Amino acid sequence: MSDVPLAEPEKSAAATTPDGKALLILAADHRNSLERDLYQLSGPPEPAQAARISADKLLIYQALLDAAGKLPAGPQPGILIDEQYGAAVIELAGRSGGAINLSVPIEASGSDWFEFAYGDQWRRHAEFFPADHAKVLVRDNPGFDPGRRAQQAADLAQVSSWAEDAGRPLILELLVPASDSDRQALGEDTDRYDAEVRPGLTVAVIEYLQDHGVQPAIWKIEGLERHEDTEAVLAAARRGGRSAECIVLGRHAPHDRLDHWLKVAAPVAGFVGFAIGRSIWWDPLHAHLRHRSTAREARRRIAANYLDFARYYLMARDGELPGASSPFW
């Protein structure tokens, strides 16, 4: 990585504000799926392999710094990064003076149900770094096992209470995979599930978790196909006078699908940004790992991909057509 010197933002991005704020997170907290699918490891990484993963996560952060200086004033660039491979990034982002919003996950990676990454020591790890947000990943569906759902909700309520006391606003990343009955009813049609079934189930899961004491500051939501579904999810997040906000997650979706999700969500007041990861950095890192590009080129591509989604989101939010001229880009 000697050809990629550590960079600083060309200018500081302003902190988010109540009017026109946007939180644009580059998500890089992947662990289990990263080891398995990108680095193709069949077991725990050897020290050199772990060092390579950490180096590539630093490269992702460097790309974010490159992009941050090209954002207009107002939107807040952010990084979502794990302690396991991203401790150096966490330390650097924590010393950015607020220029980079920092979120750190609490959950173990690769589990179907929520588990703490560091077991009984999770609070010690969660409080060690000065993060702006804590984050948990949750998979839930009303059709899943009731006992497992209740236990998961109890664990999440514990995190939610801690986050409020610790001053670490909680981001809850909510995935609502199809249950067996959902798949059977739709004949395994995942597009129909996403468009017709998942929005209502998302509302139901949000209300279930709220009723069990889970109160995140931000719901990180899978993309929705229709404007009315976006409004329904936001209404659930703010049920009973809650002040929660929502952001759109990437789910490694194709570029055009993500553009649609951002276009649907961005104009809705209360949807305040995105947290996109693999759709931004997977292909550049894949090429770099296979010696088809240099670290510098991978870094340039990651920054460009991030800015492309940021540009699209902000233009959709402001009612501008994609491709229209803008003084910021």
C-alpha positions as CSV (number, residue, x, y, z in Angstrom):
1,M,0.0,0.0,0.0
2,S,3.0,2.3,-0.2
3,D,1.6,3.8,-3.4
4,V,-1.4,5.1,-1.5
5,P,-0.4,7.7,1.0
6,L,-2.8,8.6,3.8
7,A,-5.0,11.4,2.8
8,E,-7.0,14.1,4.6
9,P,-10.2,15.7,3.3
10,E,-9.7,18.6,1.0
11,K,-12.3,20.4,3.1
12,S,-14.4,19.5,6.1
13,A,-18.0,18.5,5.4
14,A,-20.4,20.4,7.6
15,A,-22.2,18.5,10.3
16,T,-25.8,17.6,9.6
17,T,-28.4,20.2,10.4
18,P,-32.2,20.0,10.8
19,D,-32.8,21.6,7.4
20,G,-31.5,19.7,4.4
21,K,-29.3,17.3,6.4
22,A,-28.0,14.1,4.9
23,L,-26.0,11.3,6.4
24,L,-24.1,9.5,3.6
25,I,-22.4,6.5,5.1
26,L,-19.9,4.2,3.3
27,A,-20.6,0.9,5.0
28,A,-17.5,-1.3,5.5
29,D,-18.3,-3.4,8.6
30,H,-18.6,-6.7,6.7
31,R,-16.6,-9.5,8.2
32,N,-17.9,-13.1,7.8
33,S,-19.2,-12.6,4.2
34,L,-16.1,-10.6,3.3
35,E,-13.8,-13.4,4.4
36,R,-15.8,-16.1,2.6
37,D,-16.9,-14.4,-0.6
38,L,-14.3,-11.8,-1.4
39,Y,-11.1,-13.2,0.1
40,Q,-12.4,-16.8,-0.4
41,L,-11.2,-18.0,3.0
42,S,-12.4,-21.4,4.2
43,G,-11.4,-20.8,7.8
44,P,-10.1,-18.1,10.2
45,P,-7.6,-15.8,8.4
46,E,-3.9,-16.3,8.8
47,P,-2.1,-13.1,10.2
48,A,-1.1,-12.0,6.7
49,Q,-4.6,-12.5,5.4
50,A,-6.1,-10.5,8.2
51,A,-3.5,-7.8,7.6
52,R,-4.6,-7.6,3.9
53,I,-8.3,-7.3,4.9
54,S,-7.4,-4.5,7.3
55,A,-5.3,-2.7,4.7
56,D,-8.1,-2.9,2.2
57,K,-10.5,-1.4,4.8
58,L,-8.1,1.4,5.3
59,L,-8.0,1.9,1.5
60,I,-11.9,2.2,1.6
61,Y,-11.5,4.9,4.2
62,Q,-8.9,6.7,2.3
63,A,-11.3,6.7,-0.7
64,L,-14.0,8.2,1.5
65,L,-11.6,11.0,2.6
66,D,-10.9,11.7,-1.1
67,A,-14.6,11.9,-1.8
68,A,-15.5,14.0,1.3
69,G,-13.7,17.0,0.0
70,K,-15.9,17.0,-3.2
71,L,-19.2,17.0,-1.3
72,P,-21.2,20.2,-1.1
73,A,-21.6,21.9,2.2
74,G,-24.2,20.3,4.4
75,P,-24.2,16.5,3.8
76,Q,-22.2,14.5,6.3
77,P,-19.9,11.7,5.0
78,G,-19.8,8.7,7.3
79,I,-18.0,5.4,7.7
80,L,-19.5,2.3,9.2
81,I,-16.5,0.1,10.2
82,D,-15.8,-2.9,12.5
83,E,-13.3,-3.2,15.3
84,Q,-12.0,-6.6,14.1
85,Y,-10.5,-5.3,10.8
86,G,-11.0,-1.6,11.0
87,A,-9.6,-0.5,14.3
88,A,-7.1,1.8,12.6
89,V,-9.9,3.4,10.6
90,I,-12.0,3.8,13.8
91,E,-9.1,5.7,15.4
92,L,-8.5,7.9,12.3
93,A,-12.2,8.7,11.9
94,G,-12.5,9.5,15.6
95,R,-9.7,12.1,15.2
96,S,-11.4,13.7,12.1
97,G,-12.9,16.5,14.2
98,G,-16.4,15.6,13.2
99,A,-15.7,15.7,9.5
100,I,-16.4,12.0,9.2
101,N,-19.4,10.5,11.1
102,L,-18.3,7.2,12.7
103,S,-20.5,4.2,13.3
104,V,-19.3,0.9,14.9
105,P,-21.3,-2.4,14.9
106,I,-22.1,-4.3,18.1
107,E,-23.3,-7.6,16.5
108,A,-21.4,-10.7,15.7
109,S,-21.0,-11.3,12.0
110,G,-22.5,-14.2,10.2
111,S,-25.3,-15.1,12.6
112,D,-28.9,-15.5,11.6
113,W,-30.1,-14.1,14.9
114,F,-28.5,-11.2,16.8
115,E,-25.5,-12.1,18.9
116,F,-23.0,-9.8,20.6
117,A,-19.7,-9.6,18.9
118,Y,-17.7,-9.8,22.1
119,G,-20.1,-11.7,24.3
120,D,-20.4,-10.4,27.9
121,Q,-17.6,-7.9,27.1
122,W,-19.7,-6.1,24.4
123,R,-20.2,-2.9,26.5
124,R,-16.5,-2.6,27.1
125,H,-15.7,-2.8,23.4
126,A,-18.7,-0.6,22.4
127,E,-17.5,2.2,24.7
128,F,-13.8,2.0,24.0
129,F,-13.9,4.0,20.8
130,P,-15.5,7.5,20.5
131,A,-18.1,6.6,17.9
132,D,-21.0,8.8,16.8
133,H,-23.3,5.9,16.5
134,A,-23.6,2.3,17.6
135,K,-25.1,-0.1,15.0
136,V,-26.8,-3.5,15.2
137,L,-27.8,-5.7,12.3
138,V,-31.2,-7.6,12.8
139,R,-33.0,-10.2,10.7
140,D,-36.6,-10.6,11.5
141,N,-39.9,-11.6,10.1
142,P,-43.3,-12.1,11.8
143,G,-43.3,-15.6,10.4
144,F,-40.1,-16.6,12.2
145,D,-39.9,-18.6,15.5
146,P,-41.7,-16.6,18.2
147,G,-39.3,-17.7,21.0
148,R,-36.2,-16.7,19.0
149,R,-37.9,-13.4,18.0
150,A,-38.7,-12.6,21.7
151,Q,-35.1,-13.4,22.8
152,Q,-33.6,-11.3,20.0
153,A,-35.9,-8.4,20.9
154,A,-34.9,-8.6,24.6
155,D,-31.2,-8.4,23.6
156,L,-31.8,-5.5,21.3
157,A,-33.8,-3.7,24.0
158,Q,-30.7,-4.0,26.2
159,V,-28.6,-2.4,23.5
160,S,-31.1,0.3,22.9
161,S,-31.2,1.2,26.6
162,W,-27.4,1.2,26.8
163,A,-27.1,3.4,23.7
164,E,-29.4,6.0,25.1
165,D,-27.5,6.1,28.5
166,A,-24.1,6.1,26.7
167,G,-25.0,8.9,24.3
168,R,-24.4,6.6,21.3
169,P,-27.5,7.0,19.1
170,L,-28.4,3.6,17.8
171,I,-28.6,2.6,14.1
172,L,-30.7,-0.5,13.6
173,E,-30.1,-2.2,10.3
174,L,-33.2,-4.2,9.6
175,L,-33.3,-7.0,7.1
176,V,-36.7,-8.7,6.6
177,P,-35.9,-12.0,4.7
178,A,-38.8,-14.1,3.4
179,S,-40.0,-16.8,5.7
180,D,-40.7,-20.3,4.3
181,S,-44.4,-19.5,4.0
182,D,-43.6,-16.3,2.2
183,R,-41.5,-18.1,-0.4
184,Q,-44.1,-20.8,-0.9
185,A,-46.9,-18.3,-1.4
186,L,-44.9,-16.4,-4.0
187,G,-43.3,-19.3,-5.8
188,E,-39.8,-18.1,-4.8
189,D,-40.4,-14.9,-6.7
190,T,-38.0,-12.6,-4.8
191,D,-39.0,-9.5,-6.8
192,R,-42.6,-9.9,-5.9
193,Y,-41.6,-10.4,-2.3
194,D,-39.6,-7.2,-2.3
195,A,-42.4,-5.2,-4.0
196,E,-45.6,-6.6,-2.5
197,V,-44.8,-8.3,0.8
198,R,-41.7,-7.0,2.4
199,P,-42.9,-3.4,2.9
200,G,-45.8,-4.5,5.1
201,L,-43.7,-7.0,7.0
202,T,-41.1,-4.3,7.6
203,V,-43.7,-2.1,9.3
204,A,-44.9,-5.0,11.4
205,V,-41.3,-5.8,12.5
206,I,-40.6,-2.2,13.4
207,E,-43.7,-2.0,15.5
208,Y,-42.9,-5.4,17.2
209,L,-39.4,-4.2,18.1
210,Q,-40.7,-0.9,19.4
211,D,-43.3,-2.6,21.6
212,H,-40.4,-4.7,23.0
213,G,-38.4,-1.6,24.0
214,V,-36.1,-1.2,21.0
215,Q,-35.9,2.5,20.2
216,P,-33.1,3.3,17.6
217,A,-32.4,6.8,16.5
218,I,-32.0,5.6,12.9
219,W,-33.6,2.7,11.1
220,K,-31.4,1.4,8.3
221,I,-34.0,0.1,5.8
222,E,-33.9,-2.1,2.7
223,G,-34.8,-0.2,-0.4
224,L,-38.5,0.1,-1.2
225,E,-40.1,0.2,-4.6
226,R,-42.9,2.6,-4.1
227,H,-43.2,6.1,-2.5
228,E,-46.2,5.1,-0.4
229,D,-44.3,2.2,1.1
230,T,-41.5,4.5,2.1
231,E,-44.0,6.8,3.8
232,A,-45.6,3.9,5.6
233,V,-42.2,2.7,7.0
234,L,-41.3,6.2,8.1
235,A,-44.7,6.5,9.9
236,A,-44.0,3.3,11.7
237,A,-40.5,4.5,12.7
238,R,-42.1,7.6,14.1
239,R,-45.2,5.9,15.7
240,G,-46.4,7.4,18.9
241,G,-44.4,10.6,18.5
242,R,-41.0,9.1,18.2
243,S,-38.3,11.2,16.4
244,A,-36.5,8.3,14.6
245,E,-35.2,8.8,11.1
246,C,-34.5,6.3,8.3
247,I,-31.7,5.7,5.8
248,V,-31.5,3.3,2.9
249,L,-29.1,0.4,2.9
250,G,-27.4,-1.0,-0.2
251,R,-27.8,-4.8,0.0
252,H,-25.2,-5.2,-2.7
253,A,-27.9,-4.3,-5.2
254,P,-27.1,-3.4,-8.8
255,H,-26.5,0.3,-9.5
256,D,-29.8,0.9,-11.2
257,R,-31.8,-0.8,-8.5
258,L,-30.1,1.3,-5.8
259,D,-30.7,4.4,-7.8
260,H,-34.4,3.6,-7.8
261,W,-34.5,3.0,-4.1
262,L,-32.7,6.3,-3.5
263,K,-35.0,8.1,-5.8
264,V,-38.0,6.8,-4.0
265,A,-36.8,7.5,-0.5
266,A,-34.8,10.7,-0.8
267,P,-37.7,13.2,-1.2
268,V,-39.5,11.8,1.9
269,A,-38.7,14.0,4.9
270,G,-37.4,11.7,7.6
271,F,-35.3,9.6,5.2
272,V,-32.0,11.4,5.7
273,G,-29.4,9.4,3.7
274,F,-28.0,6.0,2.9
275,A,-25.5,3.4,4.1
276,I,-24.1,1.7,1.1
277,G,-21.2,-0.7,1.1
278,R,-20.5,-3.5,-1.3
279,S,-22.2,-1.8,-4.3
280,I,-19.4,0.8,-3.9
281,W,-16.3,-1.1,-3.0
282,W,-16.7,-4.8,-3.9
283,D,-15.8,-4.7,-7.6
284,P,-12.8,-2.3,-7.1
285,L,-11.4,-4.5,-4.3
286,H,-12.1,-7.7,-6.3
287,A,-10.1,-6.3,-9.2
288,H,-7.3,-5.2,-7.0
289,L,-7.1,-8.5,-5.2
290,R,-6.7,-10.3,-8.5
291,H,-4.0,-7.8,-9.7
292,R,-6.1,-6.3,-12.4
293,S,-5.8,-2.8,-10.9
294,T,-3.5,-1.0,-8.5
295,A,-4.4,0.2,-5.0
296,R,-4.5,3.7,-6.3
297,E,-7.0,2.8,-9.0
298,A,-9.2,0.9,-6.6
299,R,-9.2,3.9,-4.3
300,R,-10.1,6.2,-7.2
301,R,-13.0,3.9,-8.3
302,I,-14.4,3.6,-4.7
303,A,-14.4,7.4,-4.3
304,A,-16.1,7.8,-7.7
305,N,-18.7,5.2,-6.9
306,Y,-19.5,6.8,-3.5
307,L,-19.8,10.3,-5.1
308,D,-22.0,8.9,-7.8
309,F,-24.5,7.6,-5.2
310,A,-24.2,10.8,-3.1
311,R,-24.9,13.0,-6.2
312,Y,-27.9,10.9,-7.2
313,Y,-29.3,10.9,-3.6
314,L,-28.9,14.7,-3.2
315,M,-30.4,15.5,-6.6
316,A,-33.3,13.2,-6.0
317,R,-33.9,14.8,-2.6
318,D,-33.9,18.3,-4.1
319,G,-36.2,17.4,-6.9
320,E,-33.5,17.6,-9.6
321,L,-33.4,15.1,-12.5
322,P,-30.3,12.9,-12.5
323,G,-27.9,14.2,-15.0
324,A,-28.9,17.9,-14.6
325,S,-26.1,20.3,-14.1
326,S,-24.9,21.0,-10.6
327,P,-22.2,23.4,-9.3
328,F,-21.0,20.8,-6.8
329,W,-19.8,18.0,-9.1
